[in-house]
Amino acid sequence: MISSGVIGMPLHFGKVPTFLTERMGSMGEAIVESIVDNYGTGEVLTRMSDPNWFQALGAVMGMHWNSSGVTATVLGSLKQKINPRANELGLYILGGKGKSSQYVAPQIQRIAHAHDLDGTELARSARLAKRIDNNAVMDGFGLYMQYFLLSDKGEWTAISQGMNKNTRRARRYHWHSPNVRSFVEAPHAGIAGMEDQRVLNLVDENAASLRTHMVELTKEKPKHIVEAIRDSNLPDRHDVRKEDVNMARLASVLDLAYNRDIEKFEDLVELHGVGPKTLKALAMASEVIHGDATRFDDPARFAFAVGGKDGRPHPIDTKSMDEAVSMLNDSVSRSKLGDKDKSSALKRLHDTAVKGETKGIPLDFLKELIDHEWNHAEKNGGSTFMGKVVKGLTRTIMDTQNSLLYGKKD
């Protein structure tokens, strides 16, 4: 089971470009449906409760790899795609930013009535999760959005996000109902302060005396709240660096895609002939679908699937993104008709990439890879939030992002 946890991100503003909005929804929908087809609705909620997996999903969908905007754009685009198919998929996405989060309780009651669930208890769970994140975890982050993902069996994942305008940081909190033993005794699988911030977690199982006596804020951040803490903090910069990425894992995917290692595997015949960029996107999407919880400690790596809207690590490759979505949808459609070949091939693609990681950590090739992808984007109409890539100009502008956004030179 994937633990719930917390992730810190730079606070970014702005809208998703029109060319990407629909594509993001389509990619996310294809991934969610494939998870449901392979593992069931509960696995979607389990994965959604992992903050690093969620960030990796956003990267594969084309959002910037470390942006706080991943939360609203991923769940907002999925909400539009998943809710109309809720009866088929057994999954509902409720809530949202601002006032939208206020309607969670009545939405829960309607769904609970339709599926004979305990709506009162589910609404209480959503309410308490939000209150604890906003009030009992005194970390300086004011909540401004809450999503509540609910299955027709009553399992749920809550995802909320707060911002600290003074530090220009955001923090996202994840909950998962199977992990919740008590709402006042360590309901999170893990929470910790970032950098030099001071945190008082009034719901920590070791904080009974604090709850009783309401003493002043603790003077040092907790070093060890639970044995398997799941807490991540993404850096205040846009570019992807070697230290952000598991290079052996990335190299293995590139071997399959660009060096045509895939042609050596007869059991991947369904994927022979697929272009390298589409194959790269499929391999990373397959990892999001089939990878275990240990695979997502470097969400930046998944930004190489189709690129990012901010041109980091490279512009969005709309062609390979569209082709990958089409193949994912086709695999699910054929699987539902009893033809499991393509769906199985996509899973084996991930398995094959994992086996390739035993080749060892390669020489540093990240700069060459990024240059290659940018050259491809300039020749073949890659896109960023500014529109189509203009040769020699778009990348120059993107290279100023760190100093413009964070007020410092890299």
Beta strands, then each sheet from edge to edge (+ up, - down):
strand 1: 6-10
strand 2: 91-97
strand 3: 137-138
strand 4: 142-151
strand 5: 156-164
strand 6: 169-176
strand 7: 200-201
strand 8: 231-233
strand 9: 383-384
strand 10: 387-388
sheet 1: 2+ 4- 5+ 6- 1+ 8+
sheet 2: 3+ 7-
sheet 3: 9+ 10-
end
